[in-house]
Each structure stands twice: as structure tokens, then as C-alpha cells.
Amino acid sequence: MKVQSGCAICGSTWGDYWREIDGERMFFCCEICADEFENMLREIKKRTGWREIDEIKIEGDYRGRVVSAKSGDGPSYKFVVRFDSKGAIQKFEEVK
């Protein structure tokens, strides 16, 4: 899966937390960011019916992130997401 450099969700380069997600070993700055990323992927798959996600582009910070996800050659799925302090999804709204 193609993601930004650094932590897969926030882009930070500090920390040393690794987690296997969808069969791929991924870097995160901390366990909470890994939980956020995993919860976000689960919600994308639930809403789109996709089995795999090939690319994720994330802009924003803890106050809210604008995300574009892609699977195969199909159109991107865009949404705004915000998480609580433990990594659970607090807000998830599709962007048309």
C-alpha cells in the first residue's frame, strides 16, 4: 500500500512502532496512530466494499484529516476523518 513517508497516518518520523496491516509491515510513530490507521482502513472497506486499498493520501492533523483512498484503477474515495484520544473514529464523512 502506498502511504506518505514517516508515520503512515501523521507523517511523524520519531518513534519506532511497527504493525502488520493487510499483510504489510508498516511504520507508525506510536500505537495510537497505528490504531487510527487500522480503524480507518476497516471503515473504508466497510463503506466501499473494497478488499484491498492500494493508496492512501492524508492531509491535516489531529483536528481532522482529509483522506483520499484508491483501490485498483477505480475512482478515489474521499472523506474527512477525526479520531478520539484512543484511536477510535469520532467523525467519518464522505466528500463528494
N, CA, C and O of each residue as an XYZ file, in Angstrom:
384
protein
N       0.847     -1.168      0.000
C       0.000      0.000      0.000
C       0.898      1.240      0.000
O       1.853      1.328      0.773
N       0.589      2.164     -0.850
C       1.355      3.398     -0.945
C       0.808      4.403      0.069
O      -0.372      4.752      0.039
N       1.696      4.866      0.978
C       1.333      5.845      2.002
C       2.412      6.924      2.056
O       3.459      6.793      1.423
N       2.155      7.983      2.808
C       3.140      9.050      2.975
C       4.370      8.526      3.694
O       4.328      7.454      4.297
N       5.467      9.276      3.634
C       6.667      8.860      4.359
C       6.496      9.187      5.838
O       5.677     10.029      6.207
N       7.271      8.519      6.674
C       7.123      8.658      8.120
C       5.948      7.826      8.597
O       5.582      6.831      7.971
N       5.363      8.238      9.701
C       4.201      7.541     10.249
C       3.105      7.514      9.185
O       2.803      8.537      8.571
N       2.519      6.352      8.972
C       1.535      6.182      7.904
C       0.317      7.084      8.047
O      -0.363      7.345      7.054
N       0.020      7.568      9.246
C      -1.158      8.432      9.397
C      -0.799      9.897      9.654
O      -1.469     10.783      9.125
N       0.235     10.176     10.447
C       0.517     11.573     10.775
C       1.791     12.114     10.133
O       2.020     13.323     10.146
N       2.617     11.246      9.576
C       3.827     11.685      8.892
C       5.030     11.905      9.796
O       6.116     12.207      9.303
N       4.864     11.760     11.109
C       5.985     11.964     12.039
C       7.092     10.950     11.771
O       6.835      9.818     11.361
N       8.326     11.381     12.011
C       9.461     10.478     11.799
C      10.043      9.961     13.109
O      10.931      9.109     13.094
N       9.562     10.457     14.228
C      10.024      9.961     15.528
C       9.280      8.663     15.857
O       8.320      8.302     15.176
N       9.719      7.980     16.886
C       9.064      6.736     17.309
C       9.612      5.544     16.560
O      10.401      5.680     15.624
N       9.186      4.392     16.984
C       9.652      3.159     16.350
C       8.615      2.071     16.581
O       8.924      1.022     17.148
N       7.400      2.316     16.148
C       6.316      1.354     16.332
C       5.961      0.771     14.973
O       5.686      1.508     14.026
N       5.968     -0.532     14.880
C       5.674     -1.226     13.630
C       4.482     -2.144     13.840
O       4.336     -2.750     14.901
N       3.629     -2.245     12.824
C       2.486     -3.151     12.885
C       2.216     -3.709     11.484
O       2.331     -3.004     10.481
N       1.858     -4.981     11.446
C       1.478     -5.579     10.170
C       0.002     -5.278      9.919
O      -0.867     -5.626     10.719
N      -0.256     -4.629      8.799
C      -1.622     -4.281      8.404
C      -1.831     -4.761      6.981
O      -1.066     -4.413      6.081
N      -2.861     -5.553      6.782
C      -3.165     -6.134      5.470
C      -1.947     -6.830      4.861
O      -1.700     -6.733      3.659
N      -1.193     -7.532      5.708
C      -0.052     -8.305      5.239
C       1.207     -7.493      4.980
O       2.184     -8.019      4.446
N       1.196     -6.228      5.348
C       2.341     -5.352      5.107
C       2.826     -4.757      6.422
O       2.028     -4.250      7.211
N       4.128     -4.819      6.658
C       4.711     -4.241      7.871
C       4.826     -2.737      7.670
O       5.491     -2.281      6.739
N       4.180     -1.965      8.539
C       4.116     -0.515      8.370
C       4.653      0.210      9.587
O       4.528     -0.262     10.717
N       5.258      1.379      9.336
C       5.830      2.218     10.404
C       4.797      3.227     10.904
O       4.077      3.843     10.118
N       4.741      3.378     12.215
C       3.921      4.388     12.877
C       4.763      5.005     13.978
O       5.710      4.385     14.461
N       4.425      6.217     14.375
C       5.181      6.846     15.456
C       4.774      6.255     16.805
O       5.570      6.242     17.744
N       3.519      5.760     16.902
C       3.036      5.237     18.176
C       1.872      4.268     17.940
O       1.356      4.153     16.828
N       1.483      3.594     18.983
C       0.397      2.623     18.913
C      -0.953      3.276     18.575
O      -1.776      2.681     17.880
N      -1.171      4.483     19.064
C      -2.446      5.167     18.796
C      -2.593      5.465     17.305
O      -3.669      5.269     16.740
N      -1.519      5.939     16.658
C      -1.590      6.192     15.219
C      -1.850      4.889     14.447
O      -2.587      4.886     13.461
N      -1.249      3.801     14.893
C      -1.498      2.509     14.242
C      -2.962      2.109     14.397
O      -3.576      1.620     13.448
N      -3.521      2.313     15.585
C      -4.944      2.018     15.810
C      -5.823      2.882     14.918
O      -6.779      2.389     14.320
N      -5.502      4.179     14.826
C      -6.267      5.075     13.965
C      -6.251      4.595     12.518
O      -7.292      4.532     11.864
N      -5.064      4.260     12.028
C      -4.908      3.827     10.637
C      -5.702      2.547     10.381
O      -6.411      2.438      9.380
N      -5.581      1.591     11.283
C      -6.287      0.317     11.134
C      -7.810      0.527     11.168
O      -8.534     -0.067     10.369
N      -8.290      1.362     12.082
C      -9.722      1.657     12.164
C     -10.208      2.360     10.901
O     -11.301      2.077     10.410
N      -9.393      3.279     10.376
C      -9.748      3.994      9.158
C      -9.847      3.036      7.969
O     -10.800      3.117      7.194
N      -8.882      2.136      7.817
C      -8.930      1.171      6.714
C     -10.157      0.271      6.822
O     -10.808     -0.024      5.820
N     -10.462     -0.154      8.020
C     -11.637     -1.012      8.242
C     -12.915     -0.285      7.804
O     -13.787     -0.886      7.175
N     -13.025      1.003      8.135
C     -14.206      1.784      7.776
C     -14.277      2.021      6.267
O     -15.361      1.975      5.685
N     -13.140      2.272      5.635
C     -13.122      2.436      4.165
C     -13.635      1.172      3.496
O     -14.496      1.238      2.619
N     -13.117      0.031      3.900
C     -13.517     -1.246      3.293
C     -14.998     -1.524      3.524
O     -15.688     -2.025      2.636
N     -15.478     -1.200      4.709
C     -16.894     -1.406      5.036
C     -17.786     -0.561      4.130
O     -18.802     -1.045      3.629
N     -17.408      0.699      3.920
C     -18.239      1.611      3.134
C     -18.126      1.407      1.630
O     -19.080      1.671      0.899
N     -16.976      0.943      1.161
C     -16.760      0.802     -0.283
C     -16.935     -0.620     -0.793
O     -17.217     -0.827     -1.973
N     -16.769     -1.597      0.086
C     -16.787     -2.989     -0.353
C     -15.454     -3.452     -0.928
O     -15.345     -4.576     -1.417
N     -14.440     -2.591     -0.871
C     -13.118     -2.960     -1.380
C     -12.498     -4.042     -0.511
O     -12.689     -4.066      0.705
N     -11.752     -4.935     -1.150
C     -10.988     -5.938     -0.409
C      -9.594     -5.428     -0.083
O      -9.018     -5.760      0.953
N      -9.055     -4.602     -1.004
C      -7.709     -4.064     -0.830
C      -7.705     -2.559     -1.086
O      -8.511     -2.043     -1.860
N      -6.799     -1.881     -0.431
C      -6.588     -0.456     -0.650
C      -5.154     -0.311     -1.142
O      -4.212     -0.766     -0.493
N      -5.001      0.331     -2.300
C      -3.680      0.439     -2.910
C      -2.929      1.713     -2.535
O      -1.699      1.730     -2.506
N      -3.676      2.778     -2.247
C      -3.024      4.058     -1.968
C      -3.880      4.894     -1.029
O      -5.107      4.913     -1.127
N      -3.203      5.586     -0.115
C      -3.863      6.492      0.833
C      -3.094      7.812      0.824
O      -1.873      7.828      0.984
N      -3.815      8.914      0.635
C      -3.222     10.247      0.744
C      -3.954     10.968      1.867
O      -5.183     11.029      1.882
N      -3.182     11.517      2.814
C      -3.758     12.126      4.007
C      -3.233     13.552      4.164
O      -2.029     13.795      4.082
N      -4.147     14.486      4.389
C      -3.783     15.872      4.693
C      -4.517     16.278      5.959
O      -5.671     15.897      6.162
N      -3.857     17.044      6.808
C      -4.489     17.506      8.034
C      -3.771     17.000      9.260
O      -2.656     16.483      9.184
N      -4.436     17.159     10.402
C      -3.828     16.767     11.664
C      -4.885     16.197     12.604
O      -5.948     15.770     12.155
N      -4.601     16.188     13.895
C      -5.498     15.567     14.870
C      -6.894     16.199     14.899
O      -7.845     15.569     15.363
N      -7.025     17.425     14.413
C      -8.333     18.101     14.406
C      -9.234     17.576     13.291
O     -10.449     17.777     13.319
N      -8.641     16.911     12.322
C      -9.391     16.348     11.206
C      -8.482     16.152     10.011
O      -7.628     16.989      9.720
N      -8.672     15.049      9.329
C      -7.842     14.734      8.172
C      -8.726     14.548      6.945
O      -9.791     13.935      7.022
N      -8.276     15.079      5.815
C      -8.940     14.847      4.532
C      -8.157     13.725      3.869
O      -6.946     13.827      3.669
N      -8.864     12.658      3.532
C      -8.202     11.454      3.036
C      -8.753     11.081      1.667
O      -9.947     11.213      1.399
N      -7.855     10.614      0.813
C      -8.223     10.083     -0.491
C      -7.654      8.666     -0.556
O      -6.448      8.466     -0.412
N      -8.524      7.697     -0.772
C      -8.111      6.296     -0.854
C      -8.388      5.784     -2.260
O      -9.322      6.228     -2.927
N      -7.561      4.845     -2.695
C      -7.717      4.305     -4.038
C      -7.524      2.792     -4.012
O      -6.686      2.261     -3.284
N      -8.322      2.125     -4.826
C      -8.198      0.680     -4.995
C      -8.255      0.385     -6.488
O      -9.249      0.679     -7.152
N      -7.190     -0.196     -7.002
C      -7.151     -0.506     -8.427
C      -7.218      0.754     -9.277
O      -6.709      1.808     -8.896
N      -7.861      0.624    -10.444
C      -7.971      1.745    -11.378
C      -9.250      2.542    -11.201
O      -9.502      3.478    -11.960
N     -10.058      2.193    -10.218
C     -11.329      2.875     -9.991
C     -11.144      4.271     -9.435
O     -10.020      4.712     -9.197
N     -12.254      4.964     -9.229
C     -12.186      6.330     -8.690
C     -11.723      6.345     -7.232
O     -11.828      5.347     -6.518
N     -11.217      7.487     -6.819
C     -10.800      7.671     -5.427
C     -12.019      7.784     -4.528
O     -13.085      8.227     -4.957
N     -11.850      7.383     -3.290
C     -12.875      7.539     -2.260
C     -12.342      8.595     -1.302
O     -11.304      8.396     -0.672
N     -13.054      9.727     -1.189
C     -12.577     10.847     -0.379
C     -13.487     11.055      0.824
O     -14.707     10.918      0.739
N     -12.857     11.392      1.946
C     -13.610     11.589      3.180
C     -12.814     12.419      4.174
O     -11.613     12.635      4.016
N     -13.510     12.872      5.191
C     -12.902     13.576      6.322
C     -13.033     12.645      7.519
O     -14.095     12.071      7.758
N     -11.944     12.503      8.269
C     -11.965     11.631      9.434
C     -11.318     12.337     10.620
O     -10.366     13.102     10.467
N     -11.859     12.061     11.802
C     -11.285     12.558     13.051
C     -11.364     11.418     14.063
O     -12.318     10.640     14.067
N     -10.356     11.332     14.913
C     -10.260     10.247     15.881
C     -10.311     10.785     17.308
O     -10.000     11.951     17.555
N     -10.706      9.921     18.240
C     -10.635     10.305     19.649
C      -9.230     10.022     20.176
O      -8.361      9.586     19.420
N      -9.008     10.260     21.435
C      -7.669     10.134     22.016
C      -7.149      8.701     22.084
O      -5.967      8.484     22.348
N      -8.020      7.729     21.849
C      -7.601      6.322     21.892
C      -7.537      5.694     20.508
O      -7.255      4.502     20.383
N      -7.797      6.490     19.452
C      -7.678      5.985     18.088
C      -8.976      5.530     17.453
O      -8.972      5.077     16.308
N     -10.088      5.640     18.168
C     -11.384      5.263     17.603
C     -11.896      6.407     16.710
O     -11.588      7.575     16.948
N     -12.671      6.060     15.694
C     -13.221      7.062     14.793
C     -14.290      7.862     15.501
O     -15.232      7.302     16.060
N     -14.139      9.174     15.474
C     -15.084     10.091     16.091
C     -15.989     10.709     15.020
O     -17.162     10.985     15.269
N     -15.434     10.919     13.840
C     -16.168     11.521     12.716
C     -15.659     10.893     11.425
O     -14.452     10.737     11.239
N     -16.579     10.534     10.532
C     -16.214      9.993      9.232
C     -17.283     10.458      8.250
O     -18.412      9.969      8.286
N     -16.940     11.393      7.380
C     -17.892     11.944      6.417
C     -17.320     11.900      5.017
O     -16.209     12.374      4.777
N     -18.071     11.333      4.097
C     -17.660     11.288      2.700
C     -17.638     12.692      2.118
O     -18.451     13.540      2.486
N     -16.710     12.929      1.213
C     -16.614     14.189      0.485
C     -17.009     13.900     -0.946
O     -16.402     13.057     -1.606
N     -18.011     14.587     -1.422
C     -18.491     14.379     -2.811
C     -17.850     15.343     -3.749
O     -18.130     15.318     -4.947
